[in-house]
Amino acid sequence: MALGTYGIKRPSDVSPDDVDILMVYTSSRDATEVPVIRKLDASSILTPYYHNTTTGGNPNIELLGGLYNLQLPATQFKDKGIYTLYIKPAEIRTPLADCGVLSSLPNVKGVIFDINNYVWYILFS
């Protein structure tokens, strides 16, 4: 039996800066109630798991990259009700300046982002 990576996709290395966490709160299941939506600071409530004497690894090195402990602050979650947490990839919304194909290399496609007068070129092959 062969061991190896199949396909071209691999898991991403996620850090708390790469995600947005949104909290939706309602005090009851009443559909007429307007929910409270709040964005939480992911870097303060997500903490990585580190090696210790039990795991046998080097201290202060992450046990598994992307594995985090979610510690919700009791000050924000003190009321009785229904809480829903959305954890999603962070987004940067920006208009595309241009997209197309290189004339000299038709296999290479790309997009151009204009972010505050800084132009980013991203090429795909």
ROTIDO-876444 format. One record per residue (C-alpha): residue number from 1; residue in one letter; chain; x, y, z. Coordinates in nm, 4 decimals. Layout:
% ROTIDO-876444
<nr->NUM; rest->A; kette->A; xx->X; yy->Y; zz->Z>
...
This chain:
% ROTIDO-876444
<nr->1; rest->M; kette->A; xx->0.0000; yy->0.0000; zz->0.0000>
<nr->2; rest->A; kette->A; xx->0.1410; yy->0.3360; zz->-0.1009>
<nr->3; rest->L; kette->A; xx->0.1411; yy->0.6315; zz->0.1336>
<nr->4; rest->G; kette->A; xx->0.1395; yy->0.9825; zz->-0.0014>
<nr->5; rest->T; kette->A; xx->-0.0594; yy->1.2866; zz->-0.0943>
<nr->6; rest->Y; kette->A; xx->-0.3287; yy->1.2418; zz->-0.3528>
<nr->7; rest->G; kette->A; xx->-0.4559; yy->1.5336; zz->-0.5551>
<nr->8; rest->I; kette->A; xx->-0.3418; yy->1.8933; zz->-0.5592>
<nr->9; rest->K; kette->A; xx->-0.5226; yy->2.0262; zz->-0.2507>
<nr->10; rest->R; kette->A; xx->-0.3683; yy->2.0482; zz->0.0915>
<nr->11; rest->P; kette->A; xx->-0.5069; yy->2.1878; zz->0.4156>
<nr->12; rest->S; kette->A; xx->-0.4277; yy->2.5529; zz->0.4756>
<nr->13; rest->D; kette->A; xx->-0.2301; yy->2.6835; zz->0.7695>
<nr->14; rest->V; kette->A; xx->-0.4882; yy->2.8863; zz->0.9604>
<nr->15; rest->S; kette->A; xx->-0.4125; yy->3.1512; zz->1.2181>
<nr->16; rest->P; kette->A; xx->-0.6629; yy->3.3560; zz->1.4224>
<nr->17; rest->D; kette->A; xx->-0.5916; yy->3.6539; zz->1.1948>
<nr->18; rest->D; kette->A; xx->-0.7283; yy->3.4542; zz->0.8999>
<nr->19; rest->V; kette->A; xx->-1.0806; yy->3.4088; zz->1.0389>
<nr->20; rest->D; kette->A; xx->-1.3763; yy->3.6240; zz->1.1355>
<nr->21; rest->I; kette->A; xx->-1.5981; yy->3.5154; zz->1.4245>
<nr->22; rest->L; kette->A; xx->-1.9495; yy->3.6544; zz->1.4373>
<nr->23; rest->M; kette->A; xx->-2.1853; yy->3.6052; zz->1.7310>
<nr->24; rest->V; kette->A; xx->-2.5627; yy->3.6181; zz->1.6823>
<nr->25; rest->Y; kette->A; xx->-2.7718; yy->3.6412; zz->1.9998>
<nr->26; rest->T; kette->A; xx->-3.1463; yy->3.6208; zz->2.0538>
<nr->27; rest->S; kette->A; xx->-3.3110; yy->3.5915; zz->2.3930>
<nr->28; rest->S; kette->A; xx->-3.5819; yy->3.3576; zz->2.2623>
<nr->29; rest->R; kette->A; xx->-3.6940; yy->3.1660; zz->1.9563>
<nr->30; rest->D; kette->A; xx->-3.9457; yy->3.4377; zz->1.8724>
<nr->31; rest->A; kette->A; xx->-3.9123; yy->3.5216; zz->1.5042>
<nr->32; rest->T; kette->A; xx->-4.0130; yy->3.8858; zz->1.5546>
<nr->33; rest->E; kette->A; xx->-3.7162; yy->3.9621; zz->1.7792>
<nr->34; rest->V; kette->A; xx->-3.4260; yy->4.1421; zz->1.6135>
<nr->35; rest->P; kette->A; xx->-3.1030; yy->3.9474; zz->1.6779>
<nr->36; rest->V; kette->A; xx->-2.7898; yy->4.1117; zz->1.8130>
<nr->37; rest->I; kette->A; xx->-2.4927; yy->4.0555; zz->1.5810>
<nr->38; rest->R; kette->A; xx->-2.1430; yy->4.1240; zz->1.7089>
<nr->39; rest->K; kette->A; xx->-1.7976; yy->4.0573; zz->1.5650>
<nr->40; rest->L; kette->A; xx->-1.5604; yy->3.8942; zz->1.8143>
<nr->41; rest->D; kette->A; xx->-1.1833; yy->3.9363; zz->1.8241>
<nr->42; rest->A; kette->A; xx->-1.0528; yy->3.6008; zz->1.6987>
<nr->43; rest->S; kette->A; xx->-0.6974; yy->3.6571; zz->1.8208>
<nr->44; rest->S; kette->A; xx->-0.8150; yy->3.6981; zz->2.1810>
<nr->45; rest->I; kette->A; xx->-1.0534; yy->3.3995; zz->2.1965>
<nr->46; rest->L; kette->A; xx->-0.8628; yy->3.1430; zz->1.9862>
<nr->47; rest->T; kette->A; xx->-0.5521; yy->2.9978; zz->2.1513>
<nr->48; rest->P; kette->A; xx->-0.3380; yy->2.7228; zz->1.9973>
<nr->49; rest->Y; kette->A; xx->-0.2597; yy->2.3961; zz->2.1701>
<nr->50; rest->Y; kette->A; xx->0.1094; yy->2.3709; zz->2.2586>
<nr->51; rest->H; kette->A; xx->0.3283; yy->2.0721; zz->2.3316>
<nr->52; rest->N; kette->A; xx->0.3952; yy->1.9977; zz->2.6973>
<nr->53; rest->T; kette->A; xx->0.5630; yy->1.7235; zz->2.8982>
<nr->54; rest->T; kette->A; xx->0.2757; yy->1.4821; zz->2.8290>
<nr->55; rest->T; kette->A; xx->0.2807; yy->1.5199; zz->2.4485>
<nr->56; rest->G; kette->A; xx->0.6549; yy->1.4659; zz->2.4257>
<nr->57; rest->G; kette->A; xx->0.7257; yy->1.7558; zz->2.1913>
<nr->58; rest->N; kette->A; xx->0.9207; yy->2.0748; zz->2.2357>
<nr->59; rest->P; kette->A; xx->0.7504; yy->2.3278; zz->2.4658>
<nr->60; rest->N; kette->A; xx->0.5860; yy->2.6355; zz->2.3063>
<nr->61; rest->I; kette->A; xx->0.5568; yy->2.4597; zz->1.9692>
<nr->62; rest->E; kette->A; xx->0.2046; yy->2.4071; zz->1.8372>
<nr->63; rest->L; kette->A; xx->0.0758; yy->2.0543; zz->1.8759>
<nr->64; rest->L; kette->A; xx->-0.1097; yy->2.0636; zz->1.5449>
<nr->65; rest->G; kette->A; xx->-0.1139; yy->2.3721; zz->1.3239>
<nr->66; rest->G; kette->A; xx->-0.4675; yy->2.5049; zz->1.2918>
<nr->67; rest->L; kette->A; xx->-0.5980; yy->2.3356; zz->1.6098>
<nr->68; rest->Y; kette->A; xx->-0.7259; yy->2.6033; zz->1.8476>
<nr->69; rest->N; kette->A; xx->-0.9134; yy->2.6229; zz->2.1758>
<nr->70; rest->L; kette->A; xx->-1.2167; yy->2.8526; zz->2.1659>
<nr->71; rest->Q; kette->A; xx->-1.2428; yy->3.0432; zz->2.4953>
<nr->72; rest->L; kette->A; xx->-1.5609; yy->3.2488; zz->2.5029>
<nr->73; rest->P; kette->A; xx->-1.5581; yy->3.5444; zz->2.7448>
<nr->74; rest->A; kette->A; xx->-1.8213; yy->3.5115; zz->3.0168>
<nr->75; rest->T; kette->A; xx->-1.8851; yy->3.8870; zz->3.0088>
<nr->76; rest->Q; kette->A; xx->-2.0275; yy->3.8640; zz->2.6546>
<nr->77; rest->F; kette->A; xx->-2.2104; yy->3.5320; zz->2.7047>
<nr->78; rest->K; kette->A; xx->-2.3787; yy->3.5968; zz->3.0416>
<nr->79; rest->D; kette->A; xx->-2.7410; yy->3.6361; zz->2.9291>
<nr->80; rest->K; kette->A; xx->-2.9769; yy->3.3423; zz->2.8832>
<nr->81; rest->G; kette->A; xx->-3.0727; yy->3.2912; zz->2.5226>
<nr->82; rest->I; kette->A; xx->-2.9634; yy->3.1394; zz->2.1957>
<nr->83; rest->Y; kette->A; xx->-2.6099; yy->3.2068; zz->2.0756>
<nr->84; rest->T; kette->A; xx->-2.4879; yy->3.1184; zz->1.7288>
<nr->85; rest->L; kette->A; xx->-2.1211; yy->3.1498; zz->1.6326>
<nr->86; rest->Y; kette->A; xx->-2.0104; yy->3.1805; zz->1.2712>
<nr->87; rest->I; kette->A; xx->-1.6439; yy->3.1105; zz->1.2080>
<nr->88; rest->K; kette->A; xx->-1.5555; yy->3.1936; zz->0.8507>
<nr->89; rest->P; kette->A; xx->-1.2483; yy->3.2901; zz->0.6478>
<nr->90; rest->A; kette->A; xx->-1.1627; yy->3.6591; zz->0.6623>
<nr->91; rest->E; kette->A; xx->-1.2583; yy->3.8532; zz->0.3521>
<nr->92; rest->I; kette->A; xx->-1.1098; yy->4.1522; zz->0.1775>
<nr->93; rest->R; kette->A; xx->-1.3658; yy->4.3086; zz->-0.0526>
<nr->94; rest->T; kette->A; xx->-1.2062; yy->4.5021; zz->-0.3335>
<nr->95; rest->P; kette->A; xx->-1.2947; yy->4.5644; zz->-0.6955>
<nr->96; rest->L; kette->A; xx->-1.0978; yy->4.3948; zz->-0.9694>
<nr->97; rest->A; kette->A; xx->-0.8995; yy->4.6384; zz->-1.1825>
<nr->98; rest->D; kette->A; xx->-0.8440; yy->4.3962; zz->-1.4696>
<nr->99; rest->C; kette->A; xx->-0.8217; yy->4.0302; zz->-1.5574>
<nr->100; rest->G; kette->A; xx->-0.7017; yy->3.8435; zz->-1.8600>
<nr->101; rest->V; kette->A; xx->-0.4465; yy->3.6203; zz->-2.0283>
<nr->102; rest->L; kette->A; xx->-0.0826; yy->3.6968; zz->-2.1089>
<nr->103; rest->S; kette->A; xx->-0.0437; yy->3.7233; zz->-2.4845>
<nr->104; rest->S; kette->A; xx->0.3013; yy->3.5621; zz->-2.4825>
<nr->105; rest->L; kette->A; xx->0.1880; yy->3.2774; zz->-2.2522>
<nr->106; rest->P; kette->A; xx->-0.1789; yy->3.1932; zz->-2.3126>
<nr->107; rest->N; kette->A; xx->-0.1729; yy->2.9311; zz->-2.0346>
<nr->108; rest->V; kette->A; xx->-0.1111; yy->3.2036; zz->-1.7724>
<nr->109; rest->K; kette->A; xx->-0.4212; yy->3.3854; zz->-1.6479>
<nr->110; rest->G; kette->A; xx->-0.4272; yy->3.6603; zz->-1.3886>
<nr->111; rest->V; kette->A; xx->-0.6193; yy->3.9255; zz->-1.2028>
<nr->112; rest->I; kette->A; xx->-0.5207; yy->4.2758; zz->-1.0905>
<nr->113; rest->F; kette->A; xx->-0.6464; yy->4.4232; zz->-0.7620>
<nr->114; rest->D; kette->A; xx->-0.6260; yy->4.7979; zz->-0.6952>
<nr->115; rest->I; kette->A; xx->-0.6144; yy->4.8400; zz->-0.3159>
<nr->116; rest->N; kette->A; xx->-0.5670; yy->5.2034; zz->-0.2117>
<nr->117; rest->N; kette->A; xx->-0.3575; yy->5.2809; zz->-0.5179>
<nr->118; rest->Y; kette->A; xx->-0.1356; yy->4.9779; zz->-0.4607>
<nr->119; rest->V; kette->A; xx->-0.1679; yy->4.7439; zz->-0.7540>
<nr->120; rest->W; kette->A; xx->-0.1387; yy->4.3700; zz->-0.6898>
<nr->121; rest->Y; kette->A; xx->-0.0836; yy->4.1257; zz->-0.9727>
<nr->122; rest->I; kette->A; xx->-0.1804; yy->3.7639; zz->-0.9165>
<nr->123; rest->L; kette->A; xx->-0.0967; yy->3.5180; zz->-1.1911>
<nr->124; rest->F; kette->A; xx->-0.2440; yy->3.1702; zz->-1.2301>
<nr->125; rest->S; kette->A; xx->-0.1020; yy->2.9057; zz->-1.4563>
